Amino acid sequence: MLNFTRNSNTMKKLTILSAVVMMLLSSADVISQPLYRDGKTWFGVNYCAPFAHGYRVHNRLGKDAKEAISRDVYHIWRMGMNAYRIHVWDVEISDGDGNLIENEHLDLLDYTVAEMKKRGIEVTLTPIAFWGNGWPEPDDLSQPGFSNKKGKGEILLHEPSIKAMENYLKQFMKHKNRYTGNTYAAEPAVVAIEVNNEPNEHALTDKQVTAYITRMVKAIKSSGFKKPVLYNISENSQKADATLRSNADGFTMQWYPLGLCSGEPRGENGLPLVAHYNIPFAADKRFANKLKWIYEFDSADMLGSYMYPAMARAFREAGFQWATQFAYDPFFEAPVNTDYNTHYLNLCFTPSKAVGMFIAGKVFAETKSLQKFPDFPQSNTFGYCSVDSRNDVTVYNSPTVFAYTRSIADRAVKPVCADSLALVAGVGSSSVVRYGGTGAYFLQKVADRLWLLEVYPDALLCDNPFTNHNSAERTVSVIQSHWLPITVALDALGDGFAYRPLVLNDGVEASAGKAEGRTFSVYPGRWLLGSGDISDADIQKLAEFKQCPSNVTDAKVVIRSPKTVEVGRSLSVEADIALPIQNSEGAVSQQNLSEVWLIGSVKGGRYFRLKMQKTVGNPYGYSVNIGNDILTEEGVIEYSVVLQTADGKSVAYPSGIAKDPHQWDFSTRDVCRTEVVKSDSPAELYNALTDIDAFQMRWQNGCRFVYLRDALQIGIDNAADYKRPAGMLLQIADKLACRPRVFEALQLRCERLSEGITLQWQAYTADGGFYTAETELGAGAEQITVPFELFREEALKPMRDGYPTFAYAMPQLYGKPLISKDITSLVVCLKPQSDKASIAVKSISAVNPIK
């Protein structure tokens, strides 16, 4: 049993306990260390809820903004972050002359800074954002701020605007935060000021750039601010010399190695691009001897959890002390991801990425500045960390911390030192924790034989979060809490350990008990495990958990099945199903769901009805196999996942029609389809008739794309403006994975619409390889075949231009031929041989499978 009393024999344990409690709560002002001592680092996030779209979302939903901010800050802290940066929407808190306006936006900024400070999170403020407050909505041009008077490219040449900035910066720095009682010039939690966000200096001379920076730094320091004032050097790297000649105390840079705004999840291996962060002026003493900040970074449009730790390592190798991801999604905005659709990070809704950020923070803190690392792929293991892009798993295994972004129960990975282990963070199962839920959890040692378990709700991604048309009407992710079995295999706890709920999500109440062996049933919230001495007062301090309410209001059914299967093979169909707890009239809920079926037919042939089985331990999962006795010949099978209620009603998905698909009046084209093909048939990678949205554009100046009835037209109107080959990007790993054989070649069906056309093919492989081939097109309609043996390995070129363009690493070559099954992404580029060129692409296939 738990002993919740204090006695004289347990004071040593309680001293340790008190330290852990303080660390867990961070309720005191802990900003007391020497500011820039050797090894001091900051790693965290940008977070924008006080302003612009984030502010409006909370208002529209009727949410208390301060309560929402407190929840988000708690989650940011729970991820292990100790840094916060925000580019302030000056347009919302200033007038045209730069006078500070005291309003709700400024009040919420003050509140956010104060909440961060309570959690031990330090702050870099960027007072000038240089733009309106609309994105992704139209700007509110009625805002009086100086940033509404001139565009970003003009404002630095407009003397009245520059004077307004000086005035605004002075007033901003002297503004007293009502929640901390300090001005921003004197706030201990503010470690640096960055003058502005991504200035546009293209029209300025070098002399004007230096003069502008000097004036802004002087205005900030006139407030009595004694800490570093930083300025962006990477946004206008052609002006680097002018920036280095300024009086800035340090320089800020960004990193979006995959580019931005792809519109769909990226499938290529991003690790080769982040092996190192290369800086062309790194050896310049004017740069090397000053502070270096990463103000924003992200592996944009990527759901994978492996990129953040690798980027953190590269930052430290380059000498950065600060790095803040852009941007953490507020809890109430994360279900729809409407603010910055190319970014997506939230502890509850993207748990694997969040644990990846937790690990990245550890990597950033433990890695020495300017420590050298090998090139890719040897760089995939570093310090206590290893990253695996193929399986999207990151593992961090130090003497005190064991963390993993996905299940690693099938790997022989155990904590390197069980005796000193103090913290486990993960998603899924490992040798220490076995758990079928899909949310993150943290298991932290409080004292000998006493551990604190914090579990988050189960997350389900149900749509593309990166589409360029996100909407508050379209949910991309849901969370829900469930009672699930969890096994905690810690020798320090042993078998039959005691457990006690401290505070549970949704206000759920539960009783204390003992584990059966090492397993008990857990609900999201905070639990105390083990037997140890702890006072009621310390229990109250530990009983903090910000509620994470479910957003499942109707059935969400996510179906996963291959688009192609070969004759004589079975087909696995999986479905994740999230249902509201209680049923409303006519709706399926957890209360009335009886069975789940896969119902369909071989088109023009036999019907089938297969019961789907619940996946053990997974709160959402169901699966079934369509046997090879059904898939006996070429054709198409169509099927729906059908939820059947206790009273016999049926609802079919993906259509949402409340009928059994075998009823005579079930009429819809919204069903799942899989093509059944012979083993020697081509693998179709793109078809213009059916895949209108199944590609990304690599657009460049001088290039245009036209959707024709049966083809995609790629055209170049002016080759002089065409600086880099443009074309179509295809994510093809899934289409090749369902075909067991290796293919010999690619086949293109197209129509050449002009003379003098060369196509460049670029293939990206799962292990980070990059291969190219070129083919010339003859006259008229074409069907050309490109053998994979024609592809030659080259130094990697990014699939999209990143920011900044100079930071990329060039990995070592593998020295092996291209094999079709290794390809994740394919780019087809147009290279003109004359001023104008145009081609109509009808289809692309992998052909000639090898037996």
N, C-alpha and C positions, 0 to 999 in steps of 0.2 A: 504493500500500500504506500501511497504517497504520504510523506511526513511534512506537513506544512507548519512546522513550529521552529522557533529559533532557540538554540541552546549554546552553552559556552564552548562545546566541543566542535562547533561547525563554523566558527568565525573565519577561519582561513578559506573555506569553501565559499562563504558568503562574500568575502572580499573579492574573489574571482567573479562570483555571480553579479555583484554590483557593477563591476567594470563591464561585463557583457551586457547587462541591462542598459547601462548608459550608452553603449555602442549601438544597441538595437534601437533605442528610442531617439538618440541624438537630440534630446529635448533642450539641452543647454547650448549656449553659444560657444561652439568649439573652435571658432576662428582665432586661434591663438599662436599657431606655429610661426616661426620666422618665414616671411613671405616667399622668398625665392632661394631657400637653402638648397644645397646640393641634393639632387634626387627628388625635389618637390615636383609633383605632377598633378595635372587635373584632367579628368576624362568624364565626359557627360553628354548632354543633349542641348539642342535648341528647343524652345517650347513657347508657343505663340498665343495662348488662350486669352491674354488681356486685350488683344487687338484684333481688328480686321475680321476676317471670316470666322476665326475661332471664337471671338467675342459674340458675333451675331448668331452662331449656331447655338450657343448656350442660351441666349435670349429667346430664340425661336422655340427651343424645347422647354422653356420655362424652368431652366435649371438655375440653382443658386451658384453664381460664378465662383464665389470664394470657397464654397464647399467642394465644388468640382476641382478647383485648383489645388486644394489641400489633398484631395484624393490622388491627383496626378503626381504631385510632388512626393507623396508617400511612395508611390509606385516607382518613380524615378530613383528615389533613395534605396528602395528595396532591390533594385537592379545593381546597386553598388556604385552609383554615380556620385561624383563629388564636384561636378562642374556644370554651370548653367550659363548659356549665352542667349541673348535675344537682340535682334535688330528692332529697335523701337520704331513704331510707326509714328514718326514725328508729325505727319500730316494730321493725326488725330489728337495731338496734344499741343499744337502750336498754332499761332496765327501767321499771317503773311510777313510780319516783321520779326518773327522768331520769338515772340513772347510766349512763355509757357502757359498753357491753359490747364487749370486744375479741374479735372473731370473724372468720370468713372474709369476710363482707360488708365489714367495715371495712377488712380487709387488701386486698381487691380495689379498694375506693375509693382507698386510698392508692396502690396500684399504677397505677390509671388516671390519677390526678393526676400521678404521676411520669412516666408514658409521655407524657402530653400535654406536660408541661414539657420533656421531651427534644426534642420536635418544635417547640418555640417556641410552643405553644398555651397561652394563659392561661385562668384559671379563675374562675368565679363559683360559689360553693357556696351552696345553699339547705338548711340543716341539718334543717329540719322539713318533712315532706311532708303531715302531717295525716291520713294514711289507712293502711289495712291493706296487706298485701303481696300480695293475691290477684290482682287484675286481670290477665288476663280470667278467671281461675279464682276460686273462693271464697276469701275471706280466711282466713288461718290465725289463728284467735282464741286460739290458745295462746301467741302471741307476747306477751312481757311488757311491751312498750313502752307508754308513756302514751297514745299515739294509739289504742290498742285499748280504753282505758277509757271514753272519751267520743266521741260523734260530732263531726263537724267543726262542726256548728252549736251544740254545747254546750260544747266544750272551752274556748273563750275566756271563758266565764262561770264556769268551775270553778276556784276558787283553788288547790286542790292540784295540778291539772294545769298551771296557770300557773307554780307554783313548780317543778314538775318540768321544765318547759321551760327556766326560768332555769338550773337545775342542769345540765341536759343541754347547753345552749349553752356554758356555761363549760367543761365537760369536753371537749366537742367541739373547741373552739378551742384548748385546751391539749394535745390529743392530738398526739403526735409521729408523723409519717409516717416509717415505717422505711425507705422507699425514697429519700426526699429528705433525711432527717435534720432536718427542720424541723417545728415545730408549725404548725397551720393559722393561728394568730395571727401567725406570723412567716414564713410561706411566701411567697417572692417571686412565685411563679406565681399565687397567689390575689390577684386584683385587687379583689374586692368580696365581701361576704356579703349575701345576701338572707335576711331573717329567716325567712320561711316561704313555703310554696307555696299561693297562692290561698286566703287565709283567708275564713271565712264570718262576716261581722260584722253580719248582718241583725238579730240580737237585741240588739246592743250599743248603748248610747247613744254619742253623739259623745265624751263625756268618757271613757267606758270604752275606746273605741278609742285615743284619744291616750295614755291611761295605759298601756295594754297595750304599744303600740309603744315607748314610752319605757322601760319595764322591759326589753324584749327587747334594745333597742339598748345599754342600759347593761350588761346581762349579757355581751353579745358583746365590748364594749370593755373590760370588766374584765379580759379575758385579755391585754391589751396590744396588741390589734389596732388598727393606726393607719390603716387604709384605710377606704373608705366602707362603711357599713351601709345597706342599701336595704330598702324596704318596698313591697309591692304596693298600687297605687292604683286600678287599673282593674277589679279583680274586684268591688269594692264601691264603685263610683263615686259612689253616693249619700252615702258617708262621706268623700268627697274632702277636704272642709274639715277634718275631724278628723284625717285623715292628714297634711295639709299643716301642721297645727299641731304635729306631733310633732318629735322630734329626729332623724329619719331624714336621712341625707346625700343621699339620692336616692330615686327611685321607679321601680318596675318595672311594665311593662304587657305585654299580649299582643296577638296579632292572628291571628284565624281568620276572615277576611272571608267565606268561603263557608259558615261553620258547620262542624259536625262530624257524622260518622256517617251519611252518606247511604246507605251500603250498596252503592253502585255508582259507577263513575266519573262525574264531573260533566262535562256537555257544553257548558255556557254559557260565554261569554266573561267571564272574571273581571277583566279589566283595568279596566273602569269603576269597580269597587269599590275599587281600590288606587291610584287616581290621586293621592290624598292621604291622609295619616293625620291626621284631625281630632281635636283634643283640646279639650274645652270649657273647661278651666281653663288653657290654654297661656299666657295672658297674666298669670296670677297669679304675682307675683314669687317667692312661696314655692315654686312649681313651676319657673318658668323659670330660676331661678338655681341649680338643683341638678341632679345627674346624672340622666340618663334612660336606662333599660335596657329593651330588649325581651327578656323572659326566655324567651318561647316565641312562635313563629309558624309558620304553615304554610298552604299552599293545600290544605286537607284534601280527600281523595277526588278529587284531580285528578292525572291522569297527565302533564299538559302540563308543558313545560319553561320556559314563558315567564313564570310568575308571580313567581318568586323575585327576579329582577333588578328588576322594577317595584316590588315591596314594599321592597327595599333602598333604592331611590331615595326612596320615600315616608318611610321611617324617617329618613333623613338630613335631608330637608326639615323633618321635625318636631323635629329636634334630638337624636335618639338616638345614643349613642356605641357601644352594644352591642346586638347582635341575635343570638339563637341559635334555630335551627329546632328544632321538636319533631316527631319524634325520629329520630335516625339508627338504622337497623336494623342490629343486629349481623350479621355475615356469615353465621353459621350459623342465624340466625332469619329472615333475609330471604326465603329460598325459600318460606316459608309465611306470613309476616307476621302472626303470631298475637298479638303483644304489643299494639300500638296499631293496630288494623286500619284506622282512618281516616287514618293517616299511612303513607307509604311512601317511603323514601329510602335508597339504598345505592349506592356507586360501581359495584359489579359488576353488581347486579341491576336498577338503574334508571339506566343510564348517561346518558341525556339530561337527566333531572332533576339528576343529579350535576354535569354540566357547567353546567347552569343555576345551580346553587349556586356553582360556581366563578366564573361571571360575576358573580353577585350580590355575591360578596365583593369583586371588583374595583370594582363600582359603589359599594358601601358605603364602601370606602377612599378613592375618588377624589372623592366628592361632598362638598362643603362643608356643614357644619352649617347648617341653616336656609336653605339655598339654595332659591329658589323655582322651581317648574316649572309649566307650563301645565296646563289641564284636559285630560281625556281627550276626543278621541283624540290631540291634539297631544302628549300626554305619552308616547306610544309610542316616541318617539325622544328619547334624552337622553344627554348626554355622548358616550361612544364606543359606546353600546349602542342597539340597536333590538329591539323585541319584536313578534312577529307571531303573533296568536292563531289566525288562520284556518289557518295552516300549521304551527302549533306550532313555531316556530323563533325562537331568540334568537341574535343576532350581536353580538359585542363586537370592535371593531376599533380598537385604539389604536396608537401608533407602535411599541410593544414587544410587544403581545399580540394574537393573532388567535384568537378562540374562537367556536364555533358548536355548537348543541345537536342539530342534525340536518343532513343533507346540504344543501349550498348550491351544489353544483357547477353547477346550472342557473341560478344567479344571477351577475350580473356583479359579484361582490364579491371584491376582492383586498386583501391587506394594505395599509394606508395608507402604510406606509413599509417596504419590503422590506429596506432597508439596516440599519435599527435593530431589526428583528423579532427577538425573543428567545424567544418561547414561543408554541406553537400547541396549543390544546386543543380536542378535538372528538369528534363521533360522525358517521360517514359520510364524505362527500367534500366537498372544497372546491377552490379554485384552487391550494392548496398541497399538500394530501394527497388522494389518491384511494384509497378503501378501502371494500370491501364488507362488512366485518365490522360487527357490531352493538354491540361494546363501545366504551368510551371509550379515547382515547389522548392522550398528552401528548408533544410534541416540543419539547425545550428546548435552547437554545444553551449549550454548555459553554465553547467558545473559538472563535476564528476557524476556520472549516471543520470544526468538530467539534460534533455535536449528539447529544443523548441522547433516544432514543425509548422511551417506556413504553406498552405496549399491554395492554389488559385483555380477558378472555374475552368471547365473544359471548353476549349476553343474549337471552332469549326469554320474553316475558310469555305465559303459557299459561292464565291464569284471572283472574277478578276479584279483585284483592288487597284490596278494600275491603268485601267482604261482611261482614255482621254475624255470620257463623258461620264464621270462619276456623278452621282445624284443622291440627294437625301431620300429619294424614293426607292433606291436600290441598295439593299443590304449586301455587303461583301463578306462579312464575318459575324458570327454569333458566339455567345458564351452562355453556358448554363452549368449549374451546380448539381452534382449527383453524389449519392452515397456509393463509394467504391472500395473494394478491398485494397489495402496497401500492406506490403511487407517491408519492415525495416530491419535489416540484418547487420546490426551493430553489436559486436561482442560486449561493448561497454553497457549495453542495455540487456543483452541476453534474451532468454525465452520468457514469455509470460510477463513482460514489462507492463507497468501501469501506464495508462493514458488518461488525459483529462482535457476536455475541450475548454479553451479560454474564451474565445469569441468566434462565432461561426457566421458565415455569409447568410444573407437573407433573414437574419434574426433567428435562425434555427437553434433549438436547444437540444442538448444531448447530455448523457450521463457519463461519468468516469467509469473506467473498467480496466480489465486486463486483457492483453493480447492472447490469442490462441496460437501458441508457439511464438512467432514473431509477426503475426498478421492480425489486423483489426480493420474495421470499416471506418473510412474517413470521409468527411465532408469539408469542402473548402472553408478555410478560416485558419485560426491559430490553435495549436494543440501543444500540451506539455507532455513529454514522454519520459518515463523512467521514475525512479524513486530517489529523492534527494531532499535536502533541507532547504526550504524556501519560505519566506514570510508571506503573509497575505498582501502586504504592501508591495512586495516585489512582483507578486503575481498580477496585481492590478497594473503595474507598469508594463508588464509583458502582454497584457490583454488588449493590444491595439491592432485593429485590422480594419482597413477602409473597405466598406461594403462595395461589392461588384455585382450589381443586379443583372439578372438575365435579360437579354434582348430578343429572346425567342418568342415571337407573338403569333407566328403561324408556322406551318410545316416547312422545313428546309430539307430538301433531298438532293444530295450531291452524288451523282452516279459516275463511276469510273469503269470504263471498259475499252479494250482496243478497238480501233476503227477497222482493223483487218485481222482475220484469222485464217489459217490454212486448213484446207479440207482434211478431215480426219483427226484434227486436234480439238481439245476441249477449250472452252472460252470462259475465263473467270470474270464475273461481274461483281463489283463491290458497290455498296451504297452507304453513305453516312446520312443518318436521319436524325434531325433535331426537331422535337415536338414541344409545343407549350404544355405545361403541366396539366392545366385544366382545360376541358373542352368547351368551346362555344358552339352554338347551334350549327350543325352541319360540318364541323371541323374535326380533324383527327388530332388527338392529344395523347399524352402519356396515359391518361385515365382510360381511354376507350380503344387504344390500339390492340388488336388481337393478333394479327399475323402480317407478315410481309412476303409478297410474292413477286417473282419475275414472270411476267406474262407476255407472250409474243408469238411470232410465227416465222417460219421460213417463207419469205415472200413468194406467194404462188404455190406454197406447199403446206407442210404439216404445222399444226399449232402445238405450243408447249406451255405448260404452267408448272413452275418450279418454286418450291418454298425456299425462301432465303433464311439463312441461319444467323443468329446473333453472334457477333464476334466476342469471345470471352474477354471480359475486362474492359472492353472499349465501350464507352457510353453511347456512341452513335453508330457503330459499325454493324453491317450486315453483308453477307456474301453468299454466292452460289456459283456452281459450275454448270455451263451448258455443255452437255456431254458430246463426245465425238460421234455418238450414235445419231445425233441430230444434225451435225455438221458434216454430212456425207457427200455433198457435191457443191459446186460453185453456185453462188447466188448472193442474196442479201437476207439477213435476218433482222427483224424489227421487234423491239421489245420495250416494255415499260416496267418500272418498279411500282407495285401497287400496294398501298396501305389499306388493310382491311380492318374495320372496326368490329367491336364485339356484337353489334346488332346487324352485321352483314353488309354494311355499306363499304364501297370501294372508292379510292381516289388514286388515279394513275399519274405518275411523274415520268418525264418532265412536263407533261402538258397541264397537270393540275385538274384534269377533268374527272368529275365524280362519277365514273362509270368503270365497269370491268372492260378491259380492252377486247374481250371476246364477245361482248354484247354486239348485236347487229347494228346499233346506232352509235357506236363509238367511232367518231370521225375526226381525225386530226393527222397532220403531218409532223406534229411535235412528238416524235418518239426517238429512241436510241436506235442507231443502225450500225451494224458491223458487216463488212463485206467478206464473204467466204471465197477464198481464191486458191488456185493450185499452187503448189510449192515452187513451181518454176515460173510463176507470173511476176511481172514487175511490181515494185512497191511504189505506189503513187505518192509523191511528196507534195505536189501542188497541182490543183486543177482550177482554172479560172472560173469555171461554171459553178463550183461548189465552195471554193475557198476564198471568197471575196475579202474576208477579214482575217485570213490565216497567214498573214505576212506583215512585216514591218517595212516601211520605206526608209531607204538610206538616201535622203534627199540632199542635194547640193544646189548652189546657185546655178542657174542655167538648165536645170532638169525639171521635167514635169511627168506626172503620172495620170493616165486616163483609163477609166474602167470601161471597157468595151463589153459587148454582149457575151463573148466567149473568150476574151483575152484581156490581159493587163498590158496596156501600152506604156512603154518607158521611152521618153523622148528627150533629146537635147536640142534646145533652140539656139544656143550660142556657146560654142565650145570654148570661146575665150573666157567665159565666166565659170567654166566647169573645171574646178581645181582638183577634184578627187573623184574617182569612179563612183557613180550613184547606181542604185538598183534596188533589188528586193532582198529582204532578210527572212529566212525561213528557219523556224525551230523544228527540227525533224527527228529528234531522238526517239520520241514515242512511236513514230511511224516506222522506224527501222527496228525498234526493240521487239515488235510483235512478229517480226519475220526472222526465223532462226538462222537462215543462210546468209552468207556474205555475198554481196553483189559485185559485179565486175565493172560497172560503168553507170554514168548518168545519161539520161536521154531527155532532150529538150524538143518540144513541139512548139513552133513559133511561126510568125510571119515577119519577114524582114521588110520594113517599110521605107528604107532608104539605102543608099549605097555606102560601102566602106564601114562595116561594123565589126568590131571585135568584142567578144564577151570574155570577161574575166570571172572565173569561178574561184570562190574562196571557201574553204572548208575548215571549220573549227572542231577539234576533237575533245572528248571528255577528259583526256589527260593534259590538255592545254596546248596541243599541237596546232599549227596553222599551215595550211597547204593551199597552193594556187595552181591554176591552169588557165590557158587562154585558147579560144577557138575563134576562127574567122567564119563569118556567115556568107553563104553564096546568095544568089538571087532568088526572089520569090518565097513561097512557102518552104519551110525547113523542118526536117527532123534530123537532128544531129546527135551523135553519140560521143560522149567524152569518157574514155576509160579512166578509171581511178589511177592506173599506173602512169598517166600523164601528169598527175598532180605532183608538184615539187614542194618540199618543206621550205618554209622561209621564216625569218624572224617575225614574231607576232605583230600584226597590225590590229588595233582595236576595231571592233565591229562598228562602233559609233565613236565619234569624237568625244573625248572626255574633257574635264575641266580640272586643273589647267592642262594644256596639251603637252607640256614638257615633262610631266612627272613620271611617265611610264617607264617601266623596266623592260628590257629586251631579254627574254629568257634564252637559255641554251636550247639548241636544236636536239631533237631525239635521234635523228638519223635513221628513221624507219619509214617504210612506205605507208601510204594512207589506206586504211581498211574501212569499209562502209559502216560496219557495226560500231565503230568508234566515233562517228560524226554526230555531233549535237546540233550544229547550226551550219547553214549553207547560205552564202551570199552570191547573187548573180548580178554582176555589174556591167554597165555599158561603157565601152571605151570607143569614142568616136575617132574616125580617121579623116573626117571632114568637119565643116562648121556645124552641120546639122546631122542628126542621126535619130532613128526611131525603130523600135522593135515591138511586136505584139507577142507576149508570152502566153501560150495556151496551157501547157502542162509541163511538169518536170517529174521524172520518175527515176528510180534506181532499177537497173535492168541486168539481165543475165546472172541470176543467182547460181552460185557454185555449189555443186552437189557435195 
